[in-house]
Amino acid sequence: MLQYLNTFILTCILGFAVMIFTTLNTVKKDNVEAQKELLRIKTIQDYNSAAIVKLDQRVDALEIMRDQEIKDWVDKNYVRRPQSQISIN
């Protein structure tokens, strides 16, 4: 009887070990895929950040060089609404 009990316990332990190994193997594969995706996203983010800095520098240069032209264009193309006074009682 004790031999059957030991066999059953060893079979249960083996089953749990196989389940744990399978789960850990799946988690490891998912982790590797997640690391690849994070690296890809970081690369894209770095590229976009550099592009934004470049674009910001270009806009700043245009604003400095053509400040008066931009103001004149805005005055010609937009109707300014009169601002009403708000009275606080």
ChimeraX attribute file (.defattr): number of C-alpha atoms within 10 A of each C-alpha:
attribute: neighborCount
match mode: 1-to-1
recipient: residues
	/A:1	6
	/A:2	7
	/A:3	8
	/A:4	9
	/A:5	10
	/A:6	11
	/A:7	12
	/A:8	12
	/A:9	12
	/A:10	12
	/A:11	12
	/A:12	12
	/A:13	12
	/A:14	12
	/A:15	12
	/A:16	12
	/A:17	12
	/A:18	12
	/A:19	12
	/A:20	12
	/A:21	12
	/A:22	12
	/A:23	11
	/A:24	12
	/A:25	12
	/A:26	12
	/A:27	12
	/A:28	12
	/A:29	11
	/A:30	12
	/A:31	12
	/A:32	12
	/A:33	12
	/A:34	12
	/A:35	12
	/A:36	12
	/A:37	12
	/A:38	12
	/A:39	12
	/A:40	12
	/A:41	12
	/A:42	12
	/A:43	12
	/A:44	12
	/A:45	12
	/A:46	12
	/A:47	11
	/A:48	12
	/A:49	12
	/A:50	12
	/A:51	12
	/A:52	12
	/A:53	11
	/A:54	12
	/A:55	12
	/A:56	12
	/A:57	12
	/A:58	12
	/A:59	12
	/A:60	12
	/A:61	12
	/A:62	12
	/A:63	14
	/A:64	10
	/A:65	11
	/A:66	11
	/A:67	11
	/A:68	11
	/A:69	11
	/A:70	13
	/A:71	11
	/A:72	10
	/A:73	10
	/A:74	12
	/A:75	11
	/A:76	9
	/A:77	8
	/A:78	8
	/A:79	8
	/A:80	8
	/A:81	6
	/A:82	6
	/A:83	6
	/A:84	6
	/A:85	6
	/A:86	6
	/A:87	5
	/A:88	4
	/A:89	3
